């Protein structure tokens, strides 16, 4: 993980939601995203990404 973060500090993620829709997210700071999910383990992936994106605008 450390090596990945050194060479690719941001991510481009494409998720397919249960309803069939697709969400594309780019330029996410992976280190901060990882820390966010560690601090909020109760959130689903979709809830977590939505909350993370809202908090980092």
PDB file of N, CA, C, O and CB in Angstrom:
ATOM      1  N   UNK A   1       0.831  -1.186   0.000  1.00  0.00           N
ATOM      2  CA  UNK A   1       0.000   0.000   0.000  1.00  0.00           C
ATOM      3  C   UNK A   1       0.877   1.253   0.000  1.00  0.00           C
ATOM      4  O   UNK A   1       0.600   2.213  -0.719  1.00  0.00           O
ATOM      5  CB  UNK A   1      -0.946  -0.004   1.213  1.00  0.00           C
ATOM      6  N   UNK A   2       1.934   1.236   0.810  1.00  0.00           N
ATOM      7  CA  UNK A   2       2.809   2.405   0.894  1.00  0.00           C
ATOM      8  C   UNK A   2       3.423   2.722  -0.467  1.00  0.00           C
ATOM      9  O   UNK A   2       3.458   3.885  -0.870  1.00  0.00           O
ATOM     10  CB  UNK A   2       3.916   2.173   1.934  1.00  0.00           C
ATOM     11  N   UNK A   3       3.903   1.712  -1.173  1.00  0.00           N
ATOM     12  CA  UNK A   3       4.507   1.916  -2.485  1.00  0.00           C
ATOM     13  C   UNK A   3       3.471   2.457  -3.465  1.00  0.00           C
ATOM     14  O   UNK A   3       3.761   3.365  -4.245  1.00  0.00           O
ATOM     15  CB  UNK A   3       5.113   0.603  -3.015  1.00  0.00           C
ATOM     16  N   UNK A   4       2.271   1.901  -3.423  1.00  0.00           N
ATOM     17  CA  UNK A   4       1.205   2.361  -4.306  1.00  0.00           C
ATOM     18  C   UNK A   4       0.946   3.853  -4.065  1.00  0.00           C
ATOM     19  O   UNK A   4       0.842   4.627  -5.016  1.00  0.00           O
ATOM     20  CB  UNK A   4      -0.092   1.531  -4.081  1.00  0.00           C
ATOM     21  N   UNK A   5       0.844   4.249  -2.812  1.00  0.00           N
ATOM     22  CA  UNK A   5       0.562   5.640  -2.482  1.00  0.00           C
ATOM     23  C   UNK A   5       1.695   6.570  -2.896  1.00  0.00           C
ATOM     24  O   UNK A   5       1.451   7.721  -3.255  1.00  0.00           O
ATOM     25  CB  UNK A   5       0.305   5.776  -0.999  1.00  0.00           C
ATOM     26  N   UNK A   6       2.936   6.079  -2.850  1.00  0.00           N
ATOM     27  CA  UNK A   6       4.070   6.898  -3.270  1.00  0.00           C
ATOM     28  C   UNK A   6       4.010   7.218  -4.765  1.00  0.00           C
ATOM     29  O   UNK A   6       4.312   8.338  -5.178  1.00  0.00           O
ATOM     30  CB  UNK A   6       5.381   6.188  -2.939  1.00  0.00           C
ATOM     31  N   UNK A   7       3.624   6.237  -5.564  1.00  0.00           N
ATOM     32  CA  UNK A   7       3.637   6.408  -7.008  1.00  0.00           C
ATOM     33  C   UNK A   7       2.290   6.836  -7.589  1.00  0.00           C
ATOM     34  O   UNK A   7       2.236   7.389  -8.688  1.00  0.00           O
ATOM     35  CB  UNK A   7       4.070   5.137  -7.652  1.00  0.00           C
ATOM     36  N   UNK A   8       1.213   6.584  -6.863  1.00  0.00           N
ATOM     37  CA  UNK A   8      -0.123   6.947  -7.337  1.00  0.00           C
ATOM     38  C   UNK A   8      -0.911   7.532  -6.171  1.00  0.00           C
ATOM     39  O   UNK A   8      -1.774   6.856  -5.609  1.00  0.00           O
ATOM     40  CB  UNK A   8      -0.863   5.713  -7.950  1.00  0.00           C
ATOM     41  N   UNK A   9      -0.630   8.765  -5.804  1.00  0.00           N
ATOM     42  CA  UNK A   9      -1.280   9.361  -4.628  1.00  0.00           C
ATOM     43  C   UNK A   9      -2.757   9.676  -4.813  1.00  0.00           C
ATOM     44  O   UNK A   9      -3.450   9.975  -3.841  1.00  0.00           O
ATOM     45  CB  UNK A   9      -0.570  10.611  -4.253  1.00  0.00           C
ATOM     46  N   UNK A  10      -3.252   9.614  -6.051  1.00  0.00           N
ATOM     47  CA  UNK A  10      -4.669   9.833  -6.292  1.00  0.00           C
ATOM     48  C   UNK A  10      -5.226   8.645  -7.066  1.00  0.00           C
ATOM     49  O   UNK A  10      -4.480   7.871  -7.665  1.00  0.00           O
ATOM     50  CB  UNK A  10      -4.907  11.160  -7.064  1.00  0.00           C
ATOM     51  N   UNK A  11      -6.535   8.515  -7.042  1.00  0.00           N
ATOM     52  CA  UNK A  11      -7.165   7.375  -7.702  1.00  0.00           C
ATOM     53  C   UNK A  11      -8.234   7.828  -8.675  1.00  0.00           C
ATOM     54  O   UNK A  11      -8.810   8.907  -8.535  1.00  0.00           O
ATOM     55  CB  UNK A  11      -7.766   6.428  -6.675  1.00  0.00           C
ATOM     56  N   UNK A  12      -8.487   6.990  -9.657  1.00  0.00           N
ATOM     57  CA  UNK A  12      -9.618   7.159 -10.539  1.00  0.00           C
ATOM     58  C   UNK A  12     -10.441   5.896 -10.367  1.00  0.00           C
ATOM     59  O   UNK A  12     -10.006   4.805 -10.735  1.00  0.00           O
ATOM     60  CB  UNK A  12      -9.183   7.402 -12.047  1.00  0.00           C
ATOM     61  N   UNK A  13     -11.626   6.048  -9.808  1.00  0.00           N
ATOM     62  CA  UNK A  13     -12.445   4.910  -9.422  1.00  0.00           C
ATOM     63  C   UNK A  13     -13.760   4.945 -10.191  1.00  0.00           C
ATOM     64  O   UNK A  13     -14.378   5.999 -10.340  1.00  0.00           O
ATOM     65  CB  UNK A  13     -12.700   4.907  -7.899  1.00  0.00           C
ATOM     66  N   UNK A  14     -14.176   3.787 -10.672  1.00  0.00           N
ATOM     67  CA  UNK A  14     -15.481   3.663 -11.304  1.00  0.00           C
ATOM     68  C   UNK A  14     -16.227   2.561 -10.566  1.00  0.00           C
ATOM     69  O   UNK A  14     -15.763   1.424 -10.495  1.00  0.00           O
ATOM     70  CB  UNK A  14     -15.359   3.352 -12.847  1.00  0.00           C
ATOM     71  N   UNK A  15     -17.390   2.909 -10.016  1.00  0.00           N
ATOM     72  CA  UNK A  15     -18.196   1.958  -9.266  1.00  0.00           C
ATOM     73  C   UNK A  15     -19.522   1.728  -9.965  1.00  0.00           C
ATOM     74  O   UNK A  15     -20.125   2.655 -10.506  1.00  0.00           O
ATOM     75  CB  UNK A  15     -18.424   2.450  -7.836  1.00  0.00           C
ATOM     76  N   UNK A  16     -19.967   0.486  -9.946  1.00  0.00           N
ATOM     77  CA  UNK A  16     -21.291   0.181 -10.460  1.00  0.00           C
ATOM     78  C   UNK A  16     -22.184  -0.047  -9.256  1.00  0.00           C
ATOM     79  O   UNK A  16     -21.949  -0.953  -8.456  1.00  0.00           O
ATOM     80  CB  UNK A  16     -21.278  -1.065 -11.420  1.00  0.00           C
ATOM     81  N   UNK A  17     -23.204   0.776  -9.135  1.00  0.00           N
ATOM     82  CA  UNK A  17     -24.119   0.727  -7.997  1.00  0.00           C
ATOM     83  C   UNK A  17     -25.121  -0.414  -8.157  1.00  0.00           C
ATOM     84  O   UNK A  17     -25.348  -0.890  -9.269  1.00  0.00           O
ATOM     85  CB  UNK A  17     -24.858   2.066  -7.844  1.00  0.00           C
ATOM     86  N   UNK A  18     -25.722  -0.855  -7.048  1.00  0.00           N
ATOM     87  CA  UNK A  18     -26.704  -1.941  -7.114  1.00  0.00           C
ATOM     88  C   UNK A  18     -27.868  -1.672  -8.077  1.00  0.00           C
ATOM     89  O   UNK A  18     -28.443  -2.608  -8.632  1.00  0.00           O
ATOM     90  CB  UNK A  18     -27.253  -2.197  -5.741  1.00  0.00           C
ATOM     91  N   UNK A  19     -28.210  -0.405  -8.273  1.00  0.00           N
ATOM     92  CA  UNK A  19     -29.310  -0.082  -9.190  1.00  0.00           C
ATOM     93  C   UNK A  19     -28.871  -0.060 -10.654  1.00  0.00           C
ATOM     94  O   UNK A  19     -29.679   0.219 -11.539  1.00  0.00           O
ATOM     95  CB  UNK A  19     -29.909   1.262  -8.822  1.00  0.00           C
ATOM     96  N   UNK A  20     -27.597  -0.352 -10.911  1.00  0.00           N
ATOM     97  CA  UNK A  20     -27.078  -0.410 -12.269  1.00  0.00           C
ATOM     98  C   UNK A  20     -26.404   0.873 -12.730  1.00  0.00           C
ATOM     99  O   UNK A  20     -25.744   0.880 -13.769  1.00  0.00           O
ATOM    100  CB  UNK A  20     -28.177  -0.743 -13.201  1.00  0.00           C
ATOM    101  N   UNK A  21     -26.555   1.944 -11.989  1.00  0.00           N
ATOM    102  CA  UNK A  21     -25.905   3.197 -12.376  1.00  0.00           C
ATOM    103  C   UNK A  21     -24.401   3.108 -12.105  1.00  0.00           C
ATOM    104  O   UNK A  21     -23.951   2.268 -11.325  1.00  0.00           O
ATOM    105  CB  UNK A  21     -26.526   4.400 -11.611  1.00  0.00           C
ATOM    106  N   UNK A  22     -23.648   3.967 -12.745  1.00  0.00           N
ATOM    107  CA  UNK A  22     -22.200   3.984 -12.602  1.00  0.00           C
ATOM    108  C   UNK A  22     -21.768   5.328 -12.058  1.00  0.00           C
ATOM    109  O   UNK A  22     -22.276   6.371 -12.469  1.00  0.00           O
ATOM    110  CB  UNK A  22     -21.505   3.690 -13.945  1.00  0.00           C
ATOM    111  N   UNK A  23     -20.817   5.294 -11.122  1.00  0.00           N
ATOM    112  CA  UNK A  23     -20.272   6.504 -10.530  1.00  0.00           C
ATOM    113  C   UNK A  23     -18.786   6.528 -10.829  1.00  0.00           C
ATOM    114  O   UNK A  23     -18.078   5.570 -10.519  1.00  0.00           O
ATOM    115  CB  UNK A  23     -20.546   6.572  -8.992  1.00  0.00           C
ATOM    116  N   UNK A  24     -18.299   7.616 -11.432  1.00  0.00           N
ATOM    117  CA  UNK A  24     -16.874   7.773 -11.695  1.00  0.00           C
ATOM    118  C   UNK A  24     -16.337   8.868 -10.799  1.00  0.00           C
ATOM    119  O   UNK A  24     -16.895   9.964 -10.739  1.00  0.00           O
ATOM    120  CB  UNK A  24     -16.606   8.098 -13.190  1.00  0.00           C
ATOM    121  N   UNK A  25     -15.274   8.577 -10.114  1.00  0.00           N
ATOM    122  CA  UNK A  25     -14.649   9.524  -9.200  1.00  0.00           C
ATOM    123  C   UNK A  25     -13.169   9.560  -9.544  1.00  0.00           C
ATOM    124  O   UNK A  25     -12.533   8.514  -9.669  1.00  0.00           O
ATOM    125  CB  UNK A  25     -14.885   9.129  -7.691  1.00  0.00           C
ATOM    126  N   UNK A  26     -12.621  10.750  -9.697  1.00  0.00           N
ATOM    127  CA  UNK A  26     -11.197  10.837  -9.988  1.00  0.00           C
ATOM    128  C   UNK A  26     -10.531  11.832  -9.059  1.00  0.00           C
ATOM    129  O   UNK A  26     -11.184  12.670  -8.437  1.00  0.00           O
ATOM    130  CB  UNK A  26     -10.963  11.232 -11.448  1.00  0.00           C
ATOM    131  N   UNK A  27      -9.232  11.721  -8.983  1.00  0.00           N
ATOM    132  CA  UNK A  27      -8.400  12.602  -8.170  1.00  0.00           C
ATOM    133  C   UNK A  27      -8.652  12.460  -6.670  1.00  0.00           C
ATOM    134  O   UNK A  27      -8.469  13.414  -5.914  1.00  0.00           O
ATOM    135  CB  UNK A  27      -8.631  14.027  -8.579  1.00  0.00           C
ATOM    136  N   UNK A  28      -9.067  11.277  -6.243  1.00  0.00           N
ATOM    137  CA  UNK A  28      -9.249  11.043  -4.809  1.00  0.00           C
ATOM    138  C   UNK A  28      -7.899  10.866  -4.139  1.00  0.00           C
ATOM    139  O   UNK A  28      -7.066  10.106  -4.633  1.00  0.00           O
ATOM    140  CB  UNK A  28     -10.139   9.807  -4.560  1.00  0.00           C
ATOM    141  N   UNK A  29      -7.662  11.544  -3.032  1.00  0.00           N
ATOM    142  CA  UNK A  29      -6.419  11.320  -2.280  1.00  0.00           C
ATOM    143  C   UNK A  29      -6.533   9.990  -1.523  1.00  0.00           C
ATOM    144  O   UNK A  29      -7.251   9.897  -0.527  1.00  0.00           O
ATOM    145  CB  UNK A  29      -6.135  12.511  -1.284  1.00  0.00           C
ATOM    146  N   UNK A  30      -5.826   8.974  -1.997  1.00  0.00           N
ATOM    147  CA  UNK A  30      -5.973   7.622  -1.447  1.00  0.00           C
ATOM    148  C   UNK A  30      -5.647   7.544   0.041  1.00  0.00           C
ATOM    149  O   UNK A  30      -6.342   6.847   0.780  1.00  0.00           O
ATOM    150  CB  UNK A  30      -5.085   6.666  -2.202  1.00  0.00           C
ATOM    151  N   UNK A  31      -4.624   8.230   0.492  1.00  0.00           N
ATOM    152  CA  UNK A  31      -4.246   8.167   1.898  1.00  0.00           C
ATOM    153  C   UNK A  31      -5.383   8.687   2.766  1.00  0.00           C
ATOM    154  O   UNK A  31      -5.733   8.063   3.767  1.00  0.00           O
ATOM    155  CB  UNK A  31      -2.958   8.974   2.155  1.00  0.00           C
ATOM    156  N   UNK A  32      -5.962   9.821   2.392  1.00  0.00           N
ATOM    157  CA  UNK A  32      -7.061  10.396   3.164  1.00  0.00           C
ATOM    158  C   UNK A  32      -8.300   9.506   3.097  1.00  0.00           C
ATOM    159  O   UNK A  32      -9.012   9.353   4.090  1.00  0.00           O
ATOM    160  CB  UNK A  32      -7.394  11.805   2.653  1.00  0.00           C
ATOM    161  N   UNK A  33      -8.558   8.918   1.926  1.00  0.00           N
ATOM    162  CA  UNK A  33      -9.704   8.028   1.775  1.00  0.00           C
ATOM    163  C   UNK A  33      -9.550   6.798   2.669  1.00  0.00           C
ATOM    164  O   UNK A  33     -10.503   6.380   3.326  1.00  0.00           O
ATOM    165  CB  UNK A  33      -9.866   7.603   0.305  1.00  0.00           C
ATOM    166  N   UNK A  34      -8.364   6.230   2.691  1.00  0.00           N
ATOM    167  CA  UNK A  34      -8.081   5.079   3.539  1.00  0.00           C
ATOM    168  C   UNK A  34      -8.300   5.421   5.014  1.00  0.00           C
ATOM    169  O   UNK A  34      -8.917   4.649   5.747  1.00  0.00           O
ATOM    170  CB  UNK A  34      -6.644   4.591   3.314  1.00  0.00           C
ATOM    171  N   UNK A  35      -7.801   6.560   5.441  1.00  0.00           N
ATOM    172  CA  UNK A  35      -7.973   7.003   6.825  1.00  0.00           C
ATOM    173  C   UNK A  35      -9.445   7.237   7.141  1.00  0.00           C
ATOM    174  O   UNK A  35      -9.908   6.897   8.230  1.00  0.00           O
ATOM    175  CB  UNK A  35      -7.166   8.283   7.085  1.00  0.00           C
ATOM    176  N   UNK A  36     -10.184   7.817   6.196  1.00  0.00           N
ATOM    177  CA  UNK A  36     -11.608   8.080   6.396  1.00  0.00           C
ATOM    178  C   UNK A  36     -12.359   6.776   6.653  1.00  0.00           C
ATOM    179  O   UNK A  36     -13.176   6.701   7.572  1.00  0.00           O
ATOM    180  CB  UNK A  36     -12.202   8.808   5.174  1.00  0.00           C
ATOM    181  N   UNK A  37     -12.085   5.744   5.841  1.00  0.00           N
ATOM    182  CA  UNK A  37     -12.775   4.463   6.021  1.00  0.00           C
ATOM    183  C   UNK A  37     -12.353   3.770   7.316  1.00  0.00           C
ATOM    184  O   UNK A  37     -13.166   3.078   7.929  1.00  0.00           O
ATOM    185  CB  UNK A  37     -12.500   3.547   4.829  1.00  0.00           C
ATOM    186  N   UNK A  38     -11.117   3.938   7.738  1.00  0.00           N
ATOM    187  CA  UNK A  38     -10.685   3.374   9.017  1.00  0.00           C
ATOM    188  C   UNK A  38     -11.429   4.030  10.181  1.00  0.00           C
ATOM    189  O   UNK A  38     -11.755   3.374  11.170  1.00  0.00           O
ATOM    190  CB  UNK A  38      -9.164   3.546   9.193  1.00  0.00           C
ATOM    191  N   UNK A  39     -11.693   5.336  10.051  1.00  0.00           N
ATOM    192  CA  UNK A  39     -12.395   6.079  11.102  1.00  0.00           C
ATOM    193  C   UNK A  39     -13.905   5.877  11.050  1.00  0.00           C
ATOM    194  O   UNK A  39     -14.593   6.173  12.026  1.00  0.00           O
ATOM    195  CB  UNK A  39     -12.078   7.557  10.989  1.00  0.00           C
ATOM    196  N   UNK A  40     -14.436   5.379   9.934  1.00  0.00           N
ATOM    197  CA  UNK A  40     -15.878   5.210   9.744  1.00  0.00           C
ATOM    198  C   UNK A  40     -16.208   3.818   9.214  1.00  0.00           C
ATOM    199  O   UNK A  40     -16.777   3.690   8.130  1.00  0.00           O
ATOM    200  CB  UNK A  40     -16.417   6.276   8.785  1.00  0.00           C
ATOM    201  N   UNK A  41     -15.855   2.767   9.969  1.00  0.00           N
ATOM    202  CA  UNK A  41     -16.048   1.407   9.461  1.00  0.00           C
ATOM    203  C   UNK A  41     -17.511   1.005   9.293  1.00  0.00           C
ATOM    204  O   UNK A  41     -17.801   0.018   8.616  1.00  0.00           O
ATOM    205  CB  UNK A  41     -15.382   0.438  10.378  1.00  0.00           C
ATOM    206  N   UNK A  42     -18.424   1.743   9.889  1.00  0.00           N
ATOM    207  CA  UNK A  42     -19.834   1.399   9.806  1.00  0.00           C
ATOM    208  C   UNK A  42     -20.459   1.776   8.457  1.00  0.00           C
ATOM    209  O   UNK A  42     -21.554   1.315   8.135  1.00  0.00           O
ATOM    210  CB  UNK A  42     -20.586   2.077  10.923  1.00  0.00           C
ATOM    211  N   UNK A  43     -19.779   2.603   7.676  1.00  0.00           N
ATOM    212  CA  UNK A  43     -20.328   3.057   6.406  1.00  0.00           C
ATOM    213  C   UNK A  43     -20.085   2.048   5.289  1.00  0.00           C
ATOM    214  O   UNK A  43     -19.034   1.409   5.226  1.00  0.00           O
ATOM    215  CB  UNK A  43     -19.728   4.398   6.029  1.00  0.00           C
ATOM    216  N   UNK A  44     -21.074   1.916   4.413  1.00  0.00           N
ATOM    217  CA  UNK A  44     -20.877   1.093   3.218  1.00  0.00           C
ATOM    218  C   UNK A  44     -19.947   1.852   2.278  1.00  0.00           C
ATOM    219  O   UNK A  44     -19.654   3.025   2.512  1.00  0.00           O
ATOM    220  CB  UNK A  44     -22.248   0.754   2.515  1.00  0.00           C
ATOM    221  N   UNK A  45     -19.489   1.206   1.235  1.00  0.00           N
ATOM    222  CA  UNK A  45     -18.604   1.855   0.266  1.00  0.00           C
ATOM    223  C   UNK A  45     -19.290   3.079  -0.324  1.00  0.00           C
ATOM    224  O   UNK A  45     -18.684   4.146  -0.422  1.00  0.00           O
ATOM    225  CB  UNK A  45     -18.199   0.870  -0.857  1.00  0.00           C
ATOM    226  N   UNK A  46     -20.549   2.929  -0.716  1.00  0.00           N
ATOM    227  CA  UNK A  46     -21.262   4.035  -1.353  1.00  0.00           C
ATOM    228  C   UNK A  46     -21.519   5.167  -0.374  1.00  0.00           C
ATOM    229  O   UNK A  46     -21.349   6.334  -0.726  1.00  0.00           O
ATOM    230  CB  UNK A  46     -22.580   3.549  -1.941  1.00  0.00           C
ATOM    231  N   UNK A  47     -21.927   4.846   0.848  1.00  0.00           N
ATOM    232  CA  UNK A  47     -22.134   5.877   1.868  1.00  0.00           C
ATOM    233  C   UNK A  47     -20.824   6.577   2.201  1.00  0.00           C
ATOM    234  O   UNK A  47     -20.779   7.800   2.333  1.00  0.00           O
ATOM    235  CB  UNK A  47     -22.744   5.266   3.138  1.00  0.00           C
ATOM    236  N   UNK A  48     -19.770   5.801   2.335  1.00  0.00           N
ATOM    237  CA  UNK A  48     -18.472   6.356   2.678  1.00  0.00           C
ATOM    238  C   UNK A  48     -17.939   7.288   1.607  1.00  0.00           C
ATOM    239  O   UNK A  48     -17.467   8.381   1.918  1.00  0.00           O
ATOM    240  CB  UNK A  48     -17.491   5.251   2.921  1.00  0.00           C
ATOM    241  N   UNK A  49     -18.006   6.868   0.340  1.00  0.00           N
ATOM    242  CA  UNK A  49     -17.529   7.719  -0.746  1.00  0.00           C
ATOM    243  C   UNK A  49     -18.339   8.996  -0.838  1.00  0.00           C
ATOM    244  O   UNK A  49     -17.788  10.074  -1.060  1.00  0.00           O
ATOM    245  CB  UNK A  49     -17.582   6.975  -2.069  1.00  0.00           C
ATOM    246  N   UNK A  50     -19.655   8.877  -0.666  1.00  0.00           N
ATOM    247  CA  UNK A  50     -20.513  10.057  -0.724  1.00  0.00           C
ATOM    248  C   UNK A  50     -20.149  11.027   0.409  1.00  0.00           C
ATOM    249  O   UNK A  50     -20.012  12.229   0.182  1.00  0.00           O
ATOM    250  CB  UNK A  50     -22.010   9.648  -0.634  1.00  0.00           C
ATOM    251  N   UNK A  51     -19.995  10.503   1.607  1.00  0.00           N
ATOM    252  CA  UNK A  51     -19.623  11.350   2.759  1.00  0.00           C
ATOM    253  C   UNK A  51     -18.242  11.947   2.580  1.00  0.00           C
ATOM    254  O   UNK A  51     -18.031  13.124   2.875  1.00  0.00           O
ATOM    255  CB  UNK A  51     -19.669  10.541   4.062  1.00  0.00           C
ATOM    256  N   UNK A  52     -17.294  11.147   2.096  1.00  0.00           N
ATOM    257  CA  UNK A  52     -15.928  11.620   1.893  1.00  0.00           C
ATOM    258  C   UNK A  52     -15.896  12.745   0.868  1.00  0.00           C
ATOM    259  O   UNK A  52     -15.248  13.769   1.086  1.00  0.00           O
ATOM    260  CB  UNK A  52     -15.021  10.468   1.446  1.00  0.00           C
ATOM    261  N   UNK A  53     -16.593  12.557  -0.248  1.00  0.00           N
ATOM    262  CA  UNK A  53     -16.598  13.575  -1.289  1.00  0.00           C
ATOM    263  C   UNK A  53     -17.235  14.860  -0.778  1.00  0.00           C
ATOM    264  O   UNK A  53     -16.772  15.950  -1.113  1.00  0.00           O
ATOM    265  CB  UNK A  53     -17.339  13.069  -2.532  1.00  0.00           C
ATOM    266  N   UNK A  54     -18.286  14.753   0.025  1.00  0.00           N
ATOM    267  CA  UNK A  54     -18.943  15.934   0.583  1.00  0.00           C
ATOM    268  C   UNK A  54     -18.046  16.675   1.531  1.00  0.00           C
ATOM    269  O   UNK A  54     -18.040  17.905   1.553  1.00  0.00           O
ATOM    270  CB  UNK A  54     -20.212  15.549   1.289  1.00  0.00           C
ATOM    271  N   UNK A  55     -17.279  15.936   2.323  1.00  0.00           N
ATOM    272  CA  UNK A  55     -16.429  16.563   3.333  1.00  0.00           C
ATOM    273  C   UNK A  55     -15.158  17.180   2.748  1.00  0.00           C
ATOM    274  O   UNK A  55     -14.509  17.984   3.417  1.00  0.00           O
ATOM    275  CB  UNK A  55     -16.057  15.549   4.382  1.00  0.00           C
ATOM    276  N   UNK A  56     -14.791  16.825   1.522  1.00  0.00           N
ATOM    277  CA  UNK A  56     -13.544  17.305   0.917  1.00  0.00           C
ATOM    278  C   UNK A  56     -13.756  18.242  -0.254  1.00  0.00           C
ATOM    279  O   UNK A  56     -12.842  18.410  -1.061  1.00  0.00           O
ATOM    280  CB  UNK A  56     -12.724  16.145   0.465  1.00  0.00           C
ATOM    281  N   UNK A  57     -14.906  18.853  -0.382  1.00  0.00           N
ATOM    282  CA  UNK A  57     -15.162  19.776  -1.489  1.00  0.00           C
ATOM    283  C   UNK A  57     -14.589  21.127  -1.197  1.00  0.00           C
ATOM    284  O   UNK A  57     -14.707  22.037  -2.017  1.00  0.00           O
ATOM    285  CB  UNK A  57     -16.644  19.896  -1.766  1.00  0.00           C
TER     286      UNK A  57
END
